Amino acid sequence: MPADRLSRTAPAPKTGIVHLGLGAFFRAHGAIYTEEAVAHSGGDWGIIGVSLQSPTMHDALTPQGGTYTALELAPEGAKPRHVQIVTEVLVAQDNPLAVLEKMADPAIRIVSLTVTEKGYCHAPATGALNLAHPDIQHDLGNPLPRSAPGFLVRALELRRQRGLAPFTVLSCDNLPENGRVVRGVVLALAQQIDPALADWIAQQGRFPATMVDRIVPATKPEDLATVATLTGTHDAAPVLHEPFRQWVIEDDFVSGARPDWASAGAQMVRDVTPFEHMKLRMLNGTHSALAYLGYLAGHETIADTVADPVFAGFVRRLWQDEIIPALTPPPGVSLADYATALFGRYANPAIRHRTWQIAMDGSQKLPQRILGTLAEAQATGRACPGLMLAVAAWMRYVGGIDETGAPIDVRDPLADRLRALSDGADTPEGKVQALLSVSEIFPPALAVPLEAPLTSAYLALLDKGARAATHEVFA
């Protein structure tokens, strides 16, 4: 007998947050923190979710009243919970005006977003708004926007016209100084539309930085059956996540209005920077390194990859020799202990986090996750052969052919351009030079000193294969 459809069991809370990009990560992280904060301390902080393009999440969650199952995957077993903080899901592409009106509602005090790095329509190497981006070009002349920066600016414009205070813009994406990045793209776009609006946002708006951490693998069709078995209900949009979570938030909100996230375990701090550098470089940087090298070596997941002693030893040396020496730890944090805990999380066999999934959008991720460490190492004369091999593996990956000659399904906003650059070069040296010419990823001042070591690493991958090259890099 088919399971009943999941449905709301508690009254929907009054809303105070609009979230752009209602994907799996936010529903497994920020939404749960918010629900727990409301349960502990009260407040009207229900969440209106917005999908910027696809109706998939709207179609899955709306029949369920916005509710869904969050399934914690621990080595000892899975534990479900019913999350009911999301009150409504809109599709921006279908009705952008409805989204703007929700964002301009006086009850909304925070607009948060998880739109991935590419959703900010910026140049990852510099953080500057890409005014040539087709969605930004559209939004400059159209009051019904397409991009996340466009929705933020046009909604703030409505609030200013109506005499309302701005909402706080809370980025929850894996970007260094994400508050500064989103503030920069919003002000740059507003300046093009109306300089007076840009001045108002700069003076009265708030863009706190955050650091978010939880491994959230993509939900697969078979996971729906697992959730149905565990809960006795059919959920069309469950999320899966590891037990660990962390949220560090700069405590800087318009009029101080925010949920009591600290009661749910979030860290409210004055400066997020040490936390975000630690996480972006130690977790996200090694995640990307393992994703590209592991994929090329034939490993499907991160857990599979670190179960291979070659990659287990490699990632430990990356932390010890190349990443930790370039970091200043947050107060009271041992980076060595953090690395040990990260390895335990990677090795969790219940988390099937695919290397292919982590490898997506590498052109947007590399500058924050790996190139920052390499730039600092170049400035001090410190060698980083492991991270060089990781970047070389990305270069081979975006070439679109794996070590067996099979095609790679490369998902990246620059995928066609990167493939054309790689294919257009006749030699390995030429391929490295061509990819280093992409200034949105590699600033010219960094590309020049990287060319020789990256070429050497790329040749090692071609000659020996990813596993053998990884084995020898620290030999």
C-alpha positions as CSV (number, residue, x, y, z in Angstrom):
1,M,0.0,0.0,0.0
2,P,1.5,3.4,-1.0
3,A,2.6,5.6,1.9
4,D,0.6,8.8,2.6
5,R,2.1,12.1,1.4
6,L,4.0,14.0,4.0
7,S,2.0,17.0,5.3
8,R,2.1,19.7,7.9
9,T,1.3,18.7,11.4
10,A,1.7,22.1,13.0
11,P,0.4,25.6,12.1
12,A,2.6,27.4,9.6
13,P,4.7,30.1,11.4
14,K,4.4,33.7,10.4
15,T,7.1,34.6,8.0
16,G,10.1,36.9,8.5
17,I,12.7,35.5,6.0
18,V,12.7,35.1,2.3
19,H,15.4,32.6,1.1
20,L,16.7,32.7,-2.5
21,G,17.9,29.3,-3.8
22,L,15.9,26.7,-1.7
23,G,18.3,23.8,-2.4
24,A,19.3,20.9,-0.3
25,F,22.0,22.6,1.6
26,F,19.9,25.4,3.1
27,R,17.1,23.0,3.9
28,A,19.6,20.8,5.8
29,H,21.3,23.6,7.5
30,G,19.9,27.2,7.9
31,A,16.3,26.1,7.9
32,I,16.9,23.6,10.7
33,Y,18.8,26.2,12.8
34,T,16.0,28.7,12.3
35,E,13.3,26.2,13.3
36,E,15.2,25.3,16.4
37,A,15.7,29.0,17.2
38,V,12.0,29.6,16.9
39,A,11.2,26.6,19.1
40,H,13.6,27.8,21.7
41,S,13.0,31.6,21.7
42,G,9.9,32.3,19.6
43,G,9.6,34.9,16.9
44,D,7.9,35.2,13.5
45,W,10.7,33.7,11.4
46,G,8.9,31.4,9.0
47,I,10.7,31.1,5.7
48,I,9.4,31.7,2.2
49,G,11.6,29.8,-0.2
50,V,12.3,31.0,-3.7
51,S,13.6,28.9,-6.6
52,L,15.1,31.3,-9.1
53,Q,14.6,29.1,-12.1
54,S,13.4,25.6,-11.8
55,P,9.8,24.7,-10.6
56,T,11.1,21.4,-9.2
57,M,11.2,22.4,-5.5
58,H,7.9,24.2,-5.7
59,D,6.2,21.2,-7.3
60,A,7.6,18.9,-4.7
61,L,7.1,20.9,-1.5
62,T,3.8,22.7,-2.2
63,P,1.6,19.6,-1.9
64,Q,3.4,18.9,1.4
65,G,2.7,22.4,2.8
66,G,6.4,23.3,2.5
67,T,7.5,20.6,4.9
68,Y,10.1,17.9,4.3
69,T,12.2,15.2,6.0
70,A,15.8,15.9,7.0
71,L,17.6,12.5,7.3
72,E,20.7,12.5,9.5
73,L,23.2,9.9,8.2
74,A,25.4,8.7,11.0
75,P,27.6,5.5,10.9
76,E,25.3,3.9,13.4
77,G,22.1,4.6,11.4
78,A,19.8,7.1,9.9
79,K,17.6,9.5,12.0
80,P,14.7,11.4,10.3
81,R,13.1,14.7,11.4
82,H,10.1,16.6,10.1
83,V,11.1,20.2,9.2
84,Q,8.1,22.7,9.1
85,I,9.7,26.1,9.0
86,V,9.2,26.7,5.3
87,T,5.8,28.2,4.7
88,E,5.7,28.7,0.9
89,V,7.8,28.1,-2.2
90,L,7.7,30.5,-5.2
91,V,9.3,30.2,-8.6
92,A,10.9,33.5,-9.6
93,Q,11.0,32.7,-13.3
94,D,7.3,32.2,-13.4
95,N,6.2,35.2,-11.3
96,P,9.1,37.6,-10.5
97,L,6.7,40.3,-9.3
98,A,5.2,38.0,-6.7
99,V,8.7,37.4,-5.4
100,L,9.5,41.1,-5.3
101,E,6.3,41.8,-3.4
102,K,7.1,39.2,-0.8
103,M,10.6,40.6,-0.3
104,A,9.1,44.1,0.0
105,D,6.7,43.0,2.7
106,P,7.4,44.9,5.9
107,A,7.2,41.6,7.8
108,I,10.3,40.3,5.9
109,R,13.4,41.4,7.8
110,I,16.0,39.0,6.3
111,V,16.6,37.8,2.8
112,S,19.1,35.0,2.8
113,L,20.5,33.1,-0.1
114,T,22.3,30.0,-1.2
115,V,22.7,30.4,-5.0
116,T,26.2,28.9,-5.3
117,E,29.2,30.8,-6.4
118,K,28.0,31.3,-9.9
119,G,24.7,32.9,-8.7
120,Y,26.4,36.1,-7.7
121,C,27.2,36.9,-11.3
122,H,30.7,38.1,-10.3
123,A,34.3,37.4,-11.3
124,P,35.5,34.8,-8.8
125,A,39.1,36.0,-9.0
126,T,38.2,39.6,-8.0
127,G,34.6,39.5,-6.5
128,A,33.5,42.3,-8.9
129,L,30.1,42.2,-10.5
130,N,30.2,41.0,-14.1
131,L,28.3,43.7,-15.9
132,A,28.5,41.6,-19.1
133,H,26.7,38.7,-17.6
134,P,23.5,38.1,-19.6
135,D,21.2,38.1,-16.5
136,I,22.8,41.3,-15.3
137,Q,22.4,42.9,-18.7
138,H,18.7,41.9,-18.5
139,D,18.3,43.3,-15.0
140,L,19.8,46.6,-15.8
141,G,16.9,47.6,-18.0
142,N,14.1,45.5,-16.6
143,P,12.3,46.0,-13.3
144,L,11.4,42.3,-13.2
145,P,14.8,40.6,-12.6
146,R,16.3,37.2,-13.3
147,S,19.5,37.2,-11.2
148,A,19.8,37.0,-7.4
149,P,21.6,40.4,-7.3
150,G,18.7,41.8,-9.5
151,F,16.1,40.5,-7.1
152,L,17.9,42.0,-4.1
153,V,18.3,45.4,-5.7
154,R,14.8,45.7,-7.1
155,A,13.2,44.6,-3.8
156,L,15.3,47.1,-1.9
157,E,14.3,49.7,-4.4
158,L,10.6,48.9,-3.7
159,R,11.2,49.2,0.1
160,R,12.9,52.5,-0.3
161,Q,10.0,53.8,-2.5
162,R,7.6,52.7,0.2
163,G,9.4,54.3,3.1
164,L,10.5,50.9,4.6
165,A,13.8,49.9,6.2
166,P,15.9,47.6,4.1
167,F,16.1,43.9,4.9
168,T,19.3,42.3,6.0
169,V,21.0,40.4,3.2
170,L,22.4,37.1,4.6
171,S,24.6,35.1,2.2
172,C,25.0,31.4,3.3
173,D,27.2,30.4,0.4
174,N,30.7,29.1,0.5
175,L,32.5,32.3,-0.5
176,P,35.3,34.0,1.5
177,E,33.9,37.3,2.9
178,N,30.5,36.4,1.4
179,G,28.9,39.4,3.1
180,R,31.4,41.7,1.4
181,V,30.9,39.9,-1.9
182,V,27.1,40.2,-1.9
183,R,27.3,43.8,-0.7
184,G,29.7,44.6,-3.6
185,V,27.5,43.1,-6.3
186,V,24.3,44.7,-4.9
187,L,25.9,48.1,-4.7
188,A,27.5,47.9,-8.1
189,L,24.1,46.9,-9.7
190,A,22.2,49.5,-7.8
191,Q,24.7,52.2,-8.8
192,Q,24.0,51.4,-12.5
193,I,20.2,51.6,-11.9
194,D,20.0,54.6,-9.5
195,P,23.0,56.1,-7.6
196,A,20.7,57.4,-4.9
197,L,19.4,53.9,-4.3
198,A,23.0,52.6,-4.0
199,D,23.8,55.3,-1.4
200,W,20.7,54.4,0.6
201,I,21.6,50.7,0.6
202,A,25.2,51.4,1.5
203,Q,24.1,53.6,4.5
204,Q,21.2,51.6,5.9
205,G,21.6,48.0,4.6
206,R,23.4,45.2,6.4
207,F,25.3,42.3,4.8
208,P,26.7,40.1,7.6
209,A,29.3,37.5,6.7
210,T,28.7,33.9,7.5
211,M,30.5,30.5,7.6
212,V,28.4,27.5,7.0
213,D,29.4,23.9,7.3
214,R,27.5,20.6,6.8
215,I,28.0,17.9,4.3
216,V,24.8,17.5,2.3
217,P,25.0,14.9,-0.5
218,A,22.5,15.1,-3.4
219,T,19.3,13.2,-2.8
220,K,18.9,10.2,-5.1
221,P,15.7,8.5,-6.2
222,E,16.4,5.5,-3.9
223,D,16.6,7.9,-0.9
224,L,12.9,8.6,-1.3
225,A,12.2,4.9,-0.7
226,T,14.5,4.9,2.4
227,V,12.6,7.9,3.9
228,A,9.3,6.3,3.2
229,T,10.3,3.1,5.0
230,L,11.6,5.0,8.0
231,T,8.7,7.5,8.3
232,G,5.8,5.7,6.8
233,T,5.1,8.7,4.6
234,H,6.0,9.7,1.0
235,D,8.3,12.7,0.9
236,A,9.0,14.1,-2.6
237,A,11.9,16.3,-1.4
238,P,13.8,14.9,1.6
239,V,17.4,16.1,2.3
240,L,20.2,14.0,3.6
241,H,23.0,15.3,5.8
242,E,25.8,14.3,8.2
243,P,25.5,14.8,12.0
244,F,28.0,17.6,12.1
245,R,26.9,21.2,11.5
246,Q,28.4,24.7,12.1
247,W,27.2,28.2,11.5
248,V,29.2,31.2,12.3
249,I,27.4,34.5,11.8
250,E,28.7,38.1,11.9
251,D,26.2,39.8,14.3
252,D,25.3,42.8,12.2
253,F,21.6,43.0,11.3
254,V,19.2,45.9,10.4
255,S,17.8,47.0,13.8
256,G,19.3,43.9,15.3
257,A,16.3,41.8,13.9
258,R,17.2,38.1,13.7
259,P,16.2,34.7,15.1
260,D,17.9,33.6,18.3
261,W,20.2,31.3,16.2
262,A,22.7,31.1,19.1
263,S,20.1,29.1,21.1
264,A,20.3,26.5,18.3
265,G,24.1,26.4,18.5
266,A,25.1,29.0,15.9
267,Q,28.1,31.2,16.8
268,M,27.4,34.9,16.7
269,V,30.7,36.7,16.3
270,R,32.3,40.0,15.4
271,D,34.6,38.6,12.8
272,V,33.9,35.5,10.7
273,T,37.1,35.7,8.6
274,P,39.3,33.2,10.6
275,F,36.4,30.6,10.6
276,E,35.7,31.0,6.9
277,H,39.4,30.7,5.9
278,M,39.7,27.6,8.0
279,K,36.7,26.0,6.5
280,L,37.1,27.1,2.9
281,R,40.7,26.0,2.7
282,M,40.7,22.9,5.0
283,L,37.3,21.4,4.2
284,N,36.3,22.9,0.8
285,G,39.8,23.0,-0.6
286,T,40.5,19.4,0.2
287,H,37.0,18.3,-0.9
288,S,37.7,19.8,-4.3
289,A,41.2,18.2,-4.4
290,L,39.8,14.8,-3.5
291,A,36.9,15.3,-6.0
292,Y,39.1,15.9,-9.1
293,L,41.8,13.4,-8.2
294,G,39.4,10.8,-6.8
295,Y,37.1,11.1,-9.9
296,L,40.0,10.6,-12.3
297,A,41.1,7.6,-10.2
298,G,37.7,6.0,-10.5
299,H,36.3,6.7,-7.0
300,E,32.6,7.5,-6.9
301,T,32.4,9.2,-3.5
302,I,34.6,11.0,-1.0
303,A,34.2,8.1,1.5
304,D,35.4,5.7,-1.2
305,T,38.3,8.1,-2.0
306,V,39.7,8.4,1.5
307,A,39.2,4.6,2.1
308,D,42.0,4.3,-0.5
309,P,45.3,4.7,1.6
310,V,46.9,6.7,-1.2
311,F,44.3,9.5,-0.9
312,A,44.0,9.2,2.9
313,G,47.7,9.9,3.2
314,F,47.5,12.6,0.5
315,V,44.8,14.6,2.3
316,R,46.5,14.4,5.6
317,R,49.7,15.8,4.1
318,L,47.8,18.6,2.4
319,W,46.5,19.7,5.7
320,Q,49.8,19.3,7.5
321,D,52.2,20.7,5.0
322,E,50.3,23.1,2.7
323,I,47.1,24.4,4.2
324,I,47.5,24.7,8.0
325,P,50.8,26.6,7.7
326,A,49.0,29.4,5.8
327,L,46.1,29.8,8.3
328,T,45.6,31.7,11.5
329,P,43.3,29.6,13.7
330,P,40.1,31.1,15.2
331,P,40.3,31.7,18.9
332,G,40.4,28.5,20.9
333,V,40.6,26.2,17.8
334,S,43.2,23.6,17.1
335,L,43.7,23.3,13.4
336,A,45.2,19.8,13.8
337,D,42.2,18.7,15.7
338,Y,39.9,20.2,13.1
339,A,41.8,18.2,10.4
340,T,41.3,15.0,12.4
341,A,37.6,15.7,12.7
342,L,37.3,16.5,9.0
343,F,38.9,13.2,8.1
344,G,36.4,11.3,10.2
345,R,33.5,13.2,8.5
346,Y,35.0,12.3,5.0
347,A,35.3,8.7,6.0
348,N,31.6,8.4,7.2
349,P,30.3,5.5,5.0
350,A,26.7,6.6,5.4
351,I,27.5,9.8,3.4
352,R,27.5,9.1,-0.3
353,H,28.9,12.5,-1.4
354,R,29.8,12.0,-5.0
355,T,33.1,13.3,-6.4
356,W,31.3,14.3,-9.5
357,Q,28.9,16.5,-7.5
358,I,31.7,18.3,-5.7
359,A,33.6,18.7,-8.9
360,M,30.8,20.9,-10.4
361,D,31.4,24.6,-11.0
362,G,35.1,24.4,-10.4
363,S,35.8,27.6,-12.2
364,Q,33.9,29.4,-9.5
365,K,35.3,27.4,-6.6
366,L,39.0,27.2,-7.2
367,P,39.9,30.8,-6.5
368,Q,38.3,30.6,-3.0
369,R,39.2,27.1,-2.1
370,I,42.7,26.5,-3.4
371,L,44.2,29.5,-5.3
372,G,44.2,31.7,-2.3
373,T,46.4,29.3,-0.5
374,L,48.7,29.0,-3.5
375,A,48.9,32.7,-3.9
376,E,50.1,33.1,-0.3
377,A,52.5,30.2,-0.7
378,Q,54.0,31.8,-3.9
379,A,54.5,35.1,-2.0
380,T,56.5,33.3,0.8
381,G,58.3,30.9,-1.5
382,R,56.7,27.8,0.0
383,A,56.1,24.8,-2.3
384,C,52.6,23.3,-2.5
385,P,53.0,20.2,-4.8
386,G,49.8,18.6,-3.5
387,L,47.6,21.6,-4.3
388,M,49.3,22.0,-7.6
389,L,48.4,18.4,-8.5
390,A,44.8,19.2,-7.5
391,V,44.6,22.2,-9.8
392,A,46.2,20.1,-12.6
393,A,43.6,17.4,-12.0
394,W,40.9,20.1,-12.5
395,M,42.6,21.0,-15.7
396,R,42.5,17.4,-16.9
397,Y,38.9,17.1,-15.7
398,V,37.5,20.1,-17.6
399,G,39.2,18.7,-20.7
400,G,36.2,16.3,-20.7
401,I,37.9,12.9,-21.1
402,D,38.8,10.7,-18.2
403,E,41.8,8.3,-17.9
404,T,39.9,5.5,-19.6
405,G,39.0,7.7,-22.6
406,A,35.4,8.0,-21.5
407,P,33.6,11.4,-21.6
408,I,33.2,13.4,-18.4
409,D,29.9,15.3,-17.9
410,V,31.5,18.6,-16.9
411,R,29.0,20.9,-15.2
412,D,30.4,24.5,-15.0
413,P,29.3,27.9,-16.3
414,L,32.5,28.1,-18.3
415,A,32.5,24.4,-19.4
416,D,32.3,25.1,-23.2
417,R,35.0,27.7,-23.1
418,L,37.3,25.6,-20.9
419,R,36.8,22.5,-23.2
420,A,37.5,24.6,-26.3
421,L,40.7,26.0,-24.7
422,S,41.9,22.5,-23.8
423,D,41.0,21.0,-27.2
424,G,42.5,23.9,-29.0
425,A,46.0,23.2,-27.6
426,D,48.1,20.5,-29.2
427,T,50.4,19.8,-26.3
428,P,50.0,19.3,-22.5
429,E,52.1,22.5,-22.0
430,G,49.7,24.3,-24.3
431,K,46.6,23.1,-22.5
432,V,48.0,24.4,-19.2
433,Q,48.9,27.8,-20.7
434,A,45.5,28.1,-22.3
435,L,43.6,27.3,-19.1
436,L,45.8,29.7,-17.1
437,S,44.8,32.4,-19.5
438,V,41.2,32.5,-18.1
439,S,41.7,35.6,-16.0
440,E,38.3,35.2,-14.2
441,I,39.9,32.2,-12.5
442,F,43.6,32.9,-12.5
443,P,44.8,36.5,-12.0
444,P,47.7,37.1,-14.4
445,A,50.1,37.8,-11.5
446,L,49.4,34.3,-10.1
447,A,49.2,32.5,-13.5
448,V,52.8,33.2,-14.4
449,P,54.4,31.6,-11.4
450,L,51.9,28.7,-11.5
451,E,52.7,27.7,-15.1
452,A,55.8,25.6,-14.5
453,P,54.7,23.6,-11.5
454,L,51.2,23.1,-13.0
455,T,52.7,21.8,-16.2
456,S,54.9,19.4,-14.3
457,A,51.8,18.1,-12.3
458,Y,49.7,17.9,-15.5
459,L,52.4,15.8,-17.2
460,A,52.6,13.5,-14.1
461,L,48.8,12.9,-14.3
462,L,49.1,12.0,-18.0
463,D,52.1,9.8,-17.6
464,K,51.2,8.0,-14.4
465,G,47.5,8.4,-13.8
466,A,45.8,10.2,-10.9
467,R,46.4,7.5,-8.2
468,A,50.1,7.0,-9.0
469,A,50.7,10.7,-9.3
470,T,49.0,11.3,-6.0
471,H,51.0,8.5,-4.4
472,E,54.3,10.1,-5.5
473,V,53.6,13.8,-4.9
474,F,54.7,13.7,-1.3
475,A,57.2,10.8,-1.7
